[in-house]
Amino acid sequence: MSRTFTQARATIESSFTPLSSCISQDSSSARIRIYDAATGESQLFVAGINLHRLATARDIGRLVDELRQELEIMNLGKQAVRPVK
């Protein structure tokens, strides 16, 4: 079943709580920013996502999984470079 961009946005934006996220599009691609709403600090920003990757619920789920993996990798990297107290 084909999804509209509005449906894809709603699914993606609700998938990262307690973090906030926003997704926007231009004529051929989408951008996703995942951030901490309390501080405004970006956790992940991905641009150039082909809109065809958001066509079905399965496509959207796959993208959400990939974004979660990226967040996990980013968080591990942040922990690794924190100064030892």
C-alpha positions in Angstrom: 0.0 0.0 0.0 1.4 3.4 -1.0 1.9 6.0 1.7 1.7 9.7 1.3 4.5 11.9 2.6 2.3 13.1 5.4 1.7 9.6 6.6 5.4 8.8 6.3 6.2 11.9 8.3 3.8 11.1 11.0 5.2 7.6 11.4 8.8 8.7 11.4 8.3 11.7 13.7 6.5 9.4 16.3 9.2 6.7 16.2 12.0 8.3 18.2 10.5 9.4 21.5 11.7 10.7 23.9 13.8 12.5 21.2 12.0 14.7 18.8 12.3 14.6 15.0 11.2 16.5 12.0 11.1 15.5 8.4 10.9 17.8 5.4 11.0 17.4 1.7 11.8 19.2 -1.5 10.9 18.0 -5.0 12.9 14.8 -5.0 14.3 14.0 -1.5 13.6 14.2 2.2 15.7 15.4 5.2 15.3 14.0 8.7 16.6 15.7 11.9 16.4 13.8 15.2 17.1 16.0 18.2 16.7 16.6 21.9 13.7 18.9 22.3 14.8 20.2 25.7 18.3 21.3 24.5 17.8 21.6 20.8 20.9 19.5 20.3 20.9 17.5 17.1 21.5 13.8 17.5 21.3 12.9 13.8 20.7 14.7 10.5 20.2 12.8 7.3 19.6 14.5 3.9 19.1 13.3 0.4 16.7 10.5 1.2 15.0 9.4 -2.0 11.2 9.9 -1.6 10.7 6.4 -3.2 12.2 5.0 0.0 9.0 6.2 1.8 6.5 4.5 -0.5 5.2 1.7 1.8 4.9 1.0 5.5 7.6 -1.6 5.1 9.9 1.0 3.4 9.3 3.4 6.2 9.9 0.8 8.9 13.2 -0.2 7.3 14.3 3.5 7.2 13.3 4.0 10.9 15.3 0.9 11.8 18.3 2.2 9.9 18.0 5.6 11.6 17.8 3.9 15.0 21.0 2.0 14.2 22.7 5.2 13.2 21.6 6.9 16.5 23.0 3.9 18.4 26.3 4.2 16.7 26.4 8.0 17.2 25.7 7.5 20.9 28.4 4.9 21.3 30.9 7.3 19.7 29.9 10.1 22.0 30.4 7.8 25.0 33.8 6.7 23.7 35.1 10.3 23.5 33.8 11.6 26.8 36.6 12.6 29.2 37.3 10.2 32.1 36.5 11.7 35.5 
